Amino acid sequence: MAIYEYQCLECKKSFTVRHPIEEHERKRPKCPKCGSRKVEQRFSAFFAKTAKKS
């Protein structure tokens, strides 16, 4: 699962969405404030965690 940050182009609300990478490619999420799908992904820092210990 990955966390993606978006900003709505209609109401300007910033929000985060957590979903698998495969789902990220399929469709844009809805804005939780106004319900619009006119959203823009924001670039942010990420954290990678692996199952194996180094």
CHARMM-style PDB file with segment names, atoms N, HN, CA, C and O in Angstrom:
ATOM      1  N   MET     1       0.838  -1.185   0.000  1.00  0.00      PROA
ATOM      2  CA  MET     1       0.000   0.000   0.000  1.00  0.00      PROA
ATOM      3  C   MET     1       0.880   1.245   0.000  1.00  0.00      PROA
ATOM      4  O   MET     1       1.933   1.294   0.636  1.00  0.00      PROA
ATOM      5  N   ALA     2       0.420   2.223  -0.719  1.00  0.00      PROA
ATOM      6  HN  ALA     2      -0.435   2.184  -1.236  1.00  0.00      PROA
ATOM      7  CA  ALA     2       1.146   3.489  -0.795  1.00  0.00      PROA
ATOM      8  C   ALA     2       0.204   4.627  -0.409  1.00  0.00      PROA
ATOM      9  O   ALA     2      -1.014   4.511  -0.545  1.00  0.00      PROA
ATOM     10  N   ILE     3       0.772   5.706   0.065  1.00  0.00      PROA
ATOM     11  HN  ILE     3       1.762   5.800   0.176  1.00  0.00      PROA
ATOM     12  CA  ILE     3      -0.006   6.892   0.429  1.00  0.00      PROA
ATOM     13  C   ILE     3       0.296   7.969  -0.603  1.00  0.00      PROA
ATOM     14  O   ILE     3       1.456   8.315  -0.829  1.00  0.00      PROA
ATOM     15  N   TYR     4      -0.751   8.495  -1.225  1.00  0.00      PROA
ATOM     16  HN  TYR     4      -1.693   8.214  -1.041  1.00  0.00      PROA
ATOM     17  CA  TYR     4      -0.618   9.523  -2.255  1.00  0.00      PROA
ATOM     18  C   TYR     4      -1.268  10.813  -1.767  1.00  0.00      PROA
ATOM     19  O   TYR     4      -2.311  10.783  -1.115  1.00  0.00      PROA
ATOM     20  N   GLU     5      -0.652  11.928  -2.082  1.00  0.00      PROA
ATOM     21  HN  GLU     5       0.196  11.953  -2.612  1.00  0.00      PROA
ATOM     22  CA  GLU     5      -1.192  13.237  -1.717  1.00  0.00      PROA
ATOM     23  C   GLU     5      -1.773  13.899  -2.960  1.00  0.00      PROA
ATOM     24  O   GLU     5      -1.178  13.866  -4.037  1.00  0.00      PROA
ATOM     25  N   TYR     6      -2.941  14.498  -2.791  1.00  0.00      PROA
ATOM     26  HN  TYR     6      -3.424  14.526  -1.916  1.00  0.00      PROA
ATOM     27  CA  TYR     6      -3.635  15.164  -3.889  1.00  0.00      PROA
ATOM     28  C   TYR     6      -4.122  16.530  -3.437  1.00  0.00      PROA
ATOM     29  O   TYR     6      -4.223  16.809  -2.243  1.00  0.00      PROA
ATOM     30  N   GLN     7      -4.425  17.386  -4.428  1.00  0.00      PROA
ATOM     31  HN  GLN     7      -4.343  17.159  -5.398  1.00  0.00      PROA
ATOM     32  CA  GLN     7      -5.104  18.649  -4.171  1.00  0.00      PROA
ATOM     33  C   GLN     7      -6.232  18.771  -5.177  1.00  0.00      PROA
ATOM     34  O   GLN     7      -6.034  18.556  -6.373  1.00  0.00      PROA
ATOM     35  N   CYS     8      -7.408  19.114  -4.696  1.00  0.00      PROA
ATOM     36  HN  CYS     8      -7.569  19.289  -3.724  1.00  0.00      PROA
ATOM     37  CA  CYS     8      -8.579  19.287  -5.554  1.00  0.00      PROA
ATOM     38  C   CYS     8      -8.439  20.582  -6.344  1.00  0.00      PROA
ATOM     39  O   CYS     8      -8.098  21.625  -5.784  1.00  0.00      PROA
ATOM     40  N   LEU     9      -8.699  20.513  -7.628  1.00  0.00      PROA
ATOM     41  HN  LEU     9      -8.975  19.666  -8.083  1.00  0.00      PROA
ATOM     42  CA  LEU     9      -8.619  21.699  -8.478  1.00  0.00      PROA
ATOM     43  C   LEU     9      -9.885  22.556  -8.375  1.00  0.00      PROA
ATOM     44  O   LEU     9      -9.881  23.716  -8.787  1.00  0.00      PROA
ATOM     45  N   GLU    10     -10.958  21.994  -7.831  1.00  0.00      PROA
ATOM     46  HN  GLU    10     -10.961  21.051  -7.496  1.00  0.00      PROA
ATOM     47  CA  GLU    10     -12.221  22.735  -7.676  1.00  0.00      PROA
ATOM     48  C   GLU    10     -12.241  23.547  -6.373  1.00  0.00      PROA
ATOM     49  O   GLU    10     -12.453  24.760  -6.401  1.00  0.00      PROA
ATOM     50  N   CYS    11     -12.019  22.878  -5.231  1.00  0.00      PROA
ATOM     51  HN  CYS    11     -11.847  21.893  -5.208  1.00  0.00      PROA
ATOM     52  CA  CYS    11     -12.145  23.566  -3.937  1.00  0.00      PROA
ATOM     53  C   CYS    11     -10.802  23.819  -3.249  1.00  0.00      PROA
ATOM     54  O   CYS    11     -10.760  24.426  -2.179  1.00  0.00      PROA
ATOM     55  N   LYS    12      -9.698  23.355  -3.858  1.00  0.00      PROA
ATOM     56  HN  LYS    12      -9.732  22.862  -4.728  1.00  0.00      PROA
ATOM     57  CA  LYS    12      -8.330  23.583  -3.368  1.00  0.00      PROA
ATOM     58  C   LYS    12      -7.992  22.836  -2.076  1.00  0.00      PROA
ATOM     59  O   LYS    12      -6.994  23.163  -1.433  1.00  0.00      PROA
ATOM     60  N   LYS    13      -8.793  21.843  -1.678  1.00  0.00      PROA
ATOM     61  HN  LYS    13      -9.603  21.578  -2.200  1.00  0.00      PROA
ATOM     62  CA  LYS    13      -8.503  21.063  -0.479  1.00  0.00      PROA
ATOM     63  C   LYS    13      -7.395  20.056  -0.768  1.00  0.00      PROA
ATOM     64  O   LYS    13      -7.412  19.392  -1.805  1.00  0.00      PROA
ATOM     65  N   SER    14      -6.434  19.941   0.143  1.00  0.00      PROA
ATOM     66  HN  SER    14      -6.419  20.481   0.985  1.00  0.00      PROA
ATOM     67  CA  SER    14      -5.386  18.927   0.049  1.00  0.00      PROA
ATOM     68  C   SER    14      -5.818  17.722   0.866  1.00  0.00      PROA
ATOM     69  O   SER    14      -6.398  17.873   1.941  1.00  0.00      PROA
ATOM     70  N   PHE    15      -5.537  16.518   0.357  1.00  0.00      PROA
ATOM     71  HN  PHE    15      -5.066  16.396  -0.516  1.00  0.00      PROA
ATOM     72  CA  PHE    15      -5.916  15.299   1.070  1.00  0.00      PROA
ATOM     73  C   PHE    15      -5.000  14.154   0.664  1.00  0.00      PROA
ATOM     74  O   PHE    15      -4.311  14.228  -0.353  1.00  0.00      PROA
ATOM     75  N   THR    16      -4.998  13.099   1.464  1.00  0.00      PROA
ATOM     76  HN  THR    16      -5.558  13.039   2.291  1.00  0.00      PROA
ATOM     77  CA  THR    16      -4.187  11.925   1.184  1.00  0.00      PROA
ATOM     78  C   THR    16      -5.090  10.723   0.957  1.00  0.00      PROA
ATOM     79  O   THR    16      -6.189  10.636   1.505  1.00  0.00      PROA
ATOM     80  N   VAL    17      -4.599   9.791   0.131  1.00  0.00      PROA
ATOM     81  HN  VAL    17      -3.706   9.862  -0.314  1.00  0.00      PROA
ATOM     82  CA  VAL    17      -5.325   8.566  -0.174  1.00  0.00      PROA
ATOM     83  C   VAL    17      -4.340   7.405  -0.064  1.00  0.00      PROA
ATOM     84  O   VAL    17      -3.213   7.489  -0.552  1.00  0.00      PROA
ATOM     85  N   ARG    18      -4.769   6.334   0.574  1.00  0.00      PROA
ATOM     86  HN  ARG    18      -5.684   6.266   0.971  1.00  0.00      PROA
ATOM     87  CA  ARG    18      -3.935   5.147   0.709  1.00  0.00      PROA
ATOM     88  C   ARG    18      -4.542   4.025  -0.125  1.00  0.00      PROA
ATOM     89  O   ARG    18      -5.668   3.596   0.130  1.00  0.00      PROA
ATOM     90  N   HSD    19      -3.797   3.549  -1.123  1.00  0.00      PROA
ATOM     91  HN  HSD    19      -2.883   3.897  -1.330  1.00  0.00      PROA
ATOM     92  CA  HSD    19      -4.256   2.436  -1.935  1.00  0.00      PROA
ATOM     93  C   HSD    19      -3.082   1.754  -2.636  1.00  0.00      PROA
ATOM     94  O   HSD    19      -1.992   2.321  -2.717  1.00  0.00      PROA
ATOM     95  N   PRO    20      -3.302   0.530  -3.146  1.00  0.00      PROA
ATOM     96  CA  PRO    20      -2.228  -0.191  -3.831  1.00  0.00      PROA
ATOM     97  C   PRO    20      -1.785   0.536  -5.100  1.00  0.00      PROA
ATOM     98  O   PRO    20      -2.546   1.310  -5.680  1.00  0.00      PROA
ATOM     99  N   ILE    21      -0.555   0.280  -5.522  1.00  0.00      PROA
ATOM    100  HN  ILE    21       0.063  -0.350  -5.050  1.00  0.00      PROA
ATOM    101  CA  ILE    21      -0.006   0.931  -6.714  1.00  0.00      PROA
ATOM    102  C   ILE    21      -0.853   0.618  -7.940  1.00  0.00      PROA
ATOM    103  O   ILE    21      -1.054   1.491  -8.784  1.00  0.00      PROA
ATOM    104  N   GLU    22      -1.356  -0.613  -8.056  1.00  0.00      PROA
ATOM    105  HN  GLU    22      -1.193  -1.323  -7.370  1.00  0.00      PROA
ATOM    106  CA  GLU    22      -2.178  -0.991  -9.216  1.00  0.00      PROA
ATOM    107  C   GLU    22      -3.442  -0.129  -9.312  1.00  0.00      PROA
ATOM    108  O   GLU    22      -3.847   0.264 -10.407  1.00  0.00      PROA
ATOM    109  N   GLU    23      -4.057   0.161  -8.178  1.00  0.00      PROA
ATOM    110  HN  GLU    23      -3.728  -0.158  -7.289  1.00  0.00      PROA
ATOM    111  CA  GLU    23      -5.278   0.968  -8.172  1.00  0.00      PROA
ATOM    112  C   GLU    23      -4.980   2.431  -8.510  1.00  0.00      PROA
ATOM    113  O   GLU    23      -5.830   3.120  -9.073  1.00  0.00      PROA
ATOM    114  N   HSD    24      -3.795   2.902  -8.174  1.00  0.00      PROA
ATOM    115  HN  HSD    24      -3.104   2.342  -7.717  1.00  0.00      PROA
ATOM    116  CA  HSD    24      -3.404   4.285  -8.459  1.00  0.00      PROA
ATOM    117  C   HSD    24      -3.433   4.569  -9.962  1.00  0.00      PROA
ATOM    118  O   HSD    24      -3.752   5.684 -10.376  1.00  0.00      PROA
ATOM    119  N   GLU    25      -3.104   3.576 -10.771  1.00  0.00      PROA
ATOM    120  HN  GLU    25      -2.844   2.671 -10.435  1.00  0.00      PROA
ATOM    121  CA  GLU    25      -3.077   3.737 -12.229  1.00  0.00      PROA
ATOM    122  C   GLU    25      -4.463   3.752 -12.860  1.00  0.00      PROA
ATOM    123  O   GLU    25      -4.608   4.239 -13.982  1.00  0.00      PROA
ATOM    124  N   ARG    26      -5.478   3.243 -12.189  1.00  0.00      PROA
ATOM    125  HN  ARG    26      -5.360   2.848 -11.278  1.00  0.00      PROA
ATOM    126  CA  ARG    26      -6.815   3.057 -12.785  1.00  0.00      PROA
ATOM    127  C   ARG    26      -7.665   4.323 -12.854  1.00  0.00      PROA
ATOM    128  O   ARG    26      -8.164   4.671 -13.924  1.00  0.00      PROA
ATOM    129  N   LYS    27      -7.835   5.009 -11.741  1.00  0.00      PROA
ATOM    130  HN  LYS    27      -7.430   4.727 -10.872  1.00  0.00      PROA
ATOM    131  CA  LYS    27      -8.705   6.197 -11.744  1.00  0.00      PROA
ATOM    132  C   LYS    27      -8.279   7.192 -10.678  1.00  0.00      PROA
ATOM    133  O   LYS    27      -7.568   6.852  -9.732  1.00  0.00      PROA
ATOM    134  N   ARG    28      -8.722   8.409 -10.850  1.00  0.00      PROA
ATOM    135  HN  ARG    28      -9.299   8.685 -11.618  1.00  0.00      PROA
ATOM    136  CA  ARG    28      -8.429   9.472  -9.892  1.00  0.00      PROA
ATOM    137  C   ARG    28      -9.393   9.354  -8.703  1.00  0.00      PROA
ATOM    138  O   ARG    28     -10.559   9.003  -8.882  1.00  0.00      PROA
ATOM    139  N   PRO    29      -8.906   9.647  -7.496  1.00  0.00      PROA
ATOM    140  CA  PRO    29      -9.795   9.595  -6.329  1.00  0.00      PROA
ATOM    141  C   PRO    29     -10.736  10.798  -6.291  1.00  0.00      PROA
ATOM    142  O   PRO    29     -10.508  11.797  -6.973  1.00  0.00      PROA
ATOM    143  N   LYS    30     -11.781  10.692  -5.499  1.00  0.00      PROA
ATOM    144  HN  LYS    30     -11.967   9.880  -4.945  1.00  0.00      PROA
ATOM    145  CA  LYS    30     -12.711  11.804  -5.299  1.00  0.00      PROA
ATOM    146  C   LYS    30     -12.224  12.683  -4.166  1.00  0.00      PROA
ATOM    147  O   LYS    30     -11.642  12.203  -3.194  1.00  0.00      PROA
ATOM    148  N   CYS    31     -12.468  13.968  -4.301  1.00  0.00      PROA
ATOM    149  HN  CYS    31     -12.941  14.358  -5.091  1.00  0.00      PROA
ATOM    150  CA  CYS    31     -12.176  14.910  -3.227  1.00  0.00      PROA
ATOM    151  C   CYS    31     -13.140  14.630  -2.068  1.00  0.00      PROA
ATOM    152  O   CYS    31     -14.345  14.529  -2.298  1.00  0.00      PROA
ATOM    153  N   PRO    32     -12.646  14.503  -0.835  1.00  0.00      PROA
ATOM    154  CA  PRO    32     -13.540  14.237   0.294  1.00  0.00      PROA
ATOM    155  C   PRO    32     -14.439  15.425   0.661  1.00  0.00      PROA
ATOM    156  O   PRO    32     -15.459  15.245   1.324  1.00  0.00      PROA
ATOM    157  N   LYS    33     -14.069  16.625   0.235  1.00  0.00      PROA
ATOM    158  HN  LYS    33     -13.239  16.772  -0.304  1.00  0.00      PROA
ATOM    159  CA  LYS    33     -14.864  17.819   0.571  1.00  0.00      PROA
ATOM    160  C   LYS    33     -15.988  18.064  -0.432  1.00  0.00      PROA
ATOM    161  O   LYS    33     -17.141  18.243  -0.039  1.00  0.00      PROA
ATOM    162  N   CYS    34     -15.656  18.073  -1.744  1.00  0.00      PROA
ATOM    163  HN  CYS    34     -14.720  17.928  -2.064  1.00  0.00      PROA
ATOM    164  CA  CYS    34     -16.676  18.433  -2.738  1.00  0.00      PROA
ATOM    165  C   CYS    34     -17.068  17.275  -3.665  1.00  0.00      PROA
ATOM    166  O   CYS    34     -18.042  17.387  -4.410  1.00  0.00      PROA
ATOM    167  N   GLY    35     -16.319  16.165  -3.628  1.00  0.00      PROA
ATOM    168  HN  GLY    35     -15.527  16.075  -3.023  1.00  0.00      PROA
ATOM    169  CA  GLY    35     -16.665  15.005  -4.451  1.00  0.00      PROA
ATOM    170  C   GLY    35     -16.156  15.066  -5.886  1.00  0.00      PROA
ATOM    171  O   GLY    35     -16.452  14.167  -6.673  1.00  0.00      PROA
ATOM    172  N   SER    36     -15.415  16.074  -6.241  1.00  0.00      PROA
ATOM    173  HN  SER    36     -15.175  16.805  -5.602  1.00  0.00      PROA
ATOM    174  CA  SER    36     -14.894  16.219  -7.597  1.00  0.00      PROA
ATOM    175  C   SER    36     -13.760  15.230  -7.861  1.00  0.00      PROA
ATOM    176  O   SER    36     -13.007  14.885  -6.949  1.00  0.00      PROA
ATOM    177  N   ARG    37     -13.640  14.780  -9.098  1.00  0.00      PROA
ATOM    178  HN  ARG    37     -14.251  15.060  -9.838  1.00  0.00      PROA
ATOM    179  CA  ARG    37     -12.512  13.926  -9.495  1.00  0.00      PROA
ATOM    180  C   ARG    37     -11.429  14.751 -10.198  1.00  0.00      PROA
ATOM    181  O   ARG    37     -10.456  14.200 -10.714  1.00  0.00      PROA
ATOM    182  N   LYS    38     -11.606  16.067 -10.213  1.00  0.00      PROA
ATOM    183  HN  LYS    38     -12.396  16.515  -9.794  1.00  0.00      PROA
ATOM    184  CA  LYS    38     -10.599  16.960 -10.790  1.00  0.00      PROA
ATOM    185  C   LYS    38      -9.541  17.229  -9.721  1.00  0.00      PROA
ATOM    186  O   LYS    38      -9.552  18.266  -9.057  1.00  0.00      PROA
ATOM    187  N   VAL    39      -8.636  16.276  -9.574  1.00  0.00      PROA
ATOM    188  HN  VAL    39      -8.627  15.434 -10.113  1.00  0.00      PROA
ATOM    189  CA  VAL    39      -7.597  16.385  -8.561  1.00  0.00      PROA
ATOM    190  C   VAL    39      -6.230  16.288  -9.221  1.00  0.00      PROA
ATOM    191  O   VAL    39      -6.078  15.725 -10.305  1.00  0.00      PROA
ATOM    192  N   GLU    40      -5.251  16.846  -8.545  1.00  0.00      PROA
ATOM    193  HN  GLU    40      -5.375  17.303  -7.664  1.00  0.00      PROA
ATOM    194  CA  GLU    40      -3.882  16.848  -9.037  1.00  0.00      PROA
ATOM    195  C   GLU    40      -3.005  16.187  -7.981  1.00  0.00      PROA
ATOM    196  O   GLU    40      -3.091  16.523  -6.800  1.00  0.00      PROA
ATOM    197  N   GLN    41      -2.169  15.257  -8.401  1.00  0.00      PROA
ATOM    198  HN  GLN    41      -2.099  14.984  -9.360  1.00  0.00      PROA
ATOM    199  CA  GLN    41      -1.285  14.590  -7.459  1.00  0.00      PROA
ATOM    200  C   GLN    41      -0.151  15.518  -7.073  1.00  0.00      PROA
ATOM    201  O   GLN    41       0.426  16.200  -7.920  1.00  0.00      PROA
ATOM    202  N   ARG    42       0.161  15.536  -5.789  1.00  0.00      PROA
ATOM    203  HN  ARG    42      -0.308  14.981  -5.102  1.00  0.00      PROA
ATOM    204  CA  ARG    42       1.258  16.336  -5.258  1.00  0.00      PROA
ATOM    205  C   ARG    42       2.450  15.422  -5.027  1.00  0.00      PROA
ATOM    206  O   ARG    42       2.289  14.273  -4.615  1.00  0.00      PROA
ATOM    207  N   PHE    43       3.633  15.928  -5.291  1.00  0.00      PROA
ATOM    208  HN  PHE    43       3.764  16.861  -5.625  1.00  0.00      PROA
ATOM    209  CA  PHE    43       4.832  15.154  -5.027  1.00  0.00      PROA
ATOM    210  C   PHE    43       5.207  15.317  -3.561  1.00  0.00      PROA
ATOM    211  O   PHE    43       5.139  16.415  -3.009  1.00  0.00      PROA
ATOM    212  N   SER    44       5.603  14.215  -2.940  1.00  0.00      PROA
ATOM    213  HN  SER    44       5.658  13.323  -3.389  1.00  0.00      PROA
ATOM    214  CA  SER    44       5.964  14.238  -1.533  1.00  0.00      PROA
ATOM    215  C   SER    44       7.048  13.201  -1.266  1.00  0.00      PROA
ATOM    216  O   SER    44       7.357  12.369  -2.119  1.00  0.00      PROA
ATOM    217  N   ALA    45       7.611  13.266  -0.082  1.00  0.00      PROA
ATOM    218  HN  ALA    45       7.360  13.942   0.611  1.00  0.00      PROA
ATOM    219  CA  ALA    45       8.629  12.298   0.318  1.00  0.00      PROA
ATOM    220  C   ALA    45       7.972  10.935   0.516  1.00  0.00      PROA
ATOM    221  O   ALA    45       6.769  10.846   0.766  1.00  0.00      PROA
ATOM    222  N   PHE    46       8.768   9.880   0.403  1.00  0.00      PROA
ATOM    223  HN  PHE    46       9.744   9.952   0.200  1.00  0.00      PROA
ATOM    224  CA  PHE    46       8.220   8.546   0.620  1.00  0.00      PROA
ATOM    225  C   PHE    46       9.142   7.736   1.512  1.00  0.00      PROA
ATOM    226  O   PHE    46      10.309   8.074   1.706  1.00  0.00      PROA
ATOM    227  N   PHE    47       8.588   6.655   2.050  1.00  0.00      PROA
ATOM    228  HN  PHE    47       7.639   6.380   1.893  1.00  0.00      PROA
ATOM    229  CA  PHE    47       9.313   5.767   2.937  1.00  0.00      PROA
ATOM    230  C   PHE    47       9.132   4.355   2.417  1.00  0.00      PROA
ATOM    231  O   PHE    47       8.006   3.899   2.217  1.00  0.00      PROA
ATOM    232  N   ALA    48      10.238   3.664   2.198  1.00  0.00      PROA
ATOM    233  HN  ALA    48      11.153   4.034   2.360  1.00  0.00      PROA
ATOM    234  CA  ALA    48      10.172   2.285   1.697  1.00  0.00      PROA
ATOM    235  C   ALA    48      10.573   1.334   2.820  1.00  0.00      PROA
ATOM    236  O   ALA    48      11.588   1.529   3.489  1.00  0.00      PROA
ATOM    237  N   LYS    49       9.757   0.308   3.010  1.00  0.00      PROA
ATOM    238  HN  LYS    49       8.933   0.150   2.466  1.00  0.00      PROA
ATOM    239  CA  LYS    49      10.045  -0.683   4.051  1.00  0.00      PROA
ATOM    240  C   LYS    49      10.080  -2.049   3.378  1.00  0.00      PROA
ATOM    241  O   LYS    49       9.164  -2.415   2.642  1.00  0.00      PROA
ATOM    242  N   THR    50      11.142  -2.793   3.638  1.00  0.00      PROA
ATOM    243  HN  THR    50      11.886  -2.496   4.236  1.00  0.00      PROA
ATOM    244  CA  THR    50      11.260  -4.123   3.056  1.00  0.00      PROA
ATOM    245  C   THR    50      11.079  -5.178   4.138  1.00  0.00      PROA
ATOM    246  O   THR    50      11.178  -4.883   5.329  1.00  0.00      PROA
ATOM    247  N   ALA    51      10.817  -6.389   3.723  1.00  0.00      PROA
ATOM    248  HN  ALA    51      10.736  -6.629   2.756  1.00  0.00      PROA
ATOM    249  CA  ALA    51      10.601  -7.481   4.668  1.00  0.00      PROA
ATOM    250  C   ALA    51      11.915  -8.057   5.189  1.00  0.00      PROA
ATOM    251  O   ALA    51      11.957  -8.593   6.296  1.00  0.00      PROA
ATOM    252  N   LYS    52      12.976  -7.955   4.412  1.00  0.00      PROA
ATOM    253  HN  LYS    52      12.942  -7.519   3.512  1.00  0.00      PROA
ATOM    254  CA  LYS    52      14.269  -8.521   4.824  1.00  0.00      PROA
ATOM    255  C   LYS    52      15.088  -7.521   5.618  1.00  0.00      PROA
ATOM    256  O   LYS    52      15.074  -6.321   5.347  1.00  0.00      PROA
ATOM    257  N   LYS    53      15.794  -8.036   6.594  1.00  0.00      PROA
ATOM    258  HN  LYS    53      15.806  -9.012   6.815  1.00  0.00      PROA
ATOM    259  CA  LYS    53      16.687  -7.181   7.372  1.00  0.00      PROA
ATOM    260  C   LYS    53      18.061  -7.198   6.739  1.00  0.00      PROA
ATOM    261  O   LYS    53      18.515  -8.240   6.267  1.00  0.00      PROA
ATOM    262  N   SER    54      18.721  -6.071   6.724  1.00  0.00      PROA
ATOM    263  HN  SER    54      18.352  -5.224   7.108  1.00  0.00      PROA
ATOM    264  CA  SER    54      20.065  -5.975   6.117  1.00  0.00      PROA
ATOM    265  C   SER    54      21.136  -6.322   7.111  1.00  0.00      PROA
ATOM    266  OT1 SER    54      22.321  -6.295   6.776  1.00  0.00      PROA
TER     267      SER     54
END
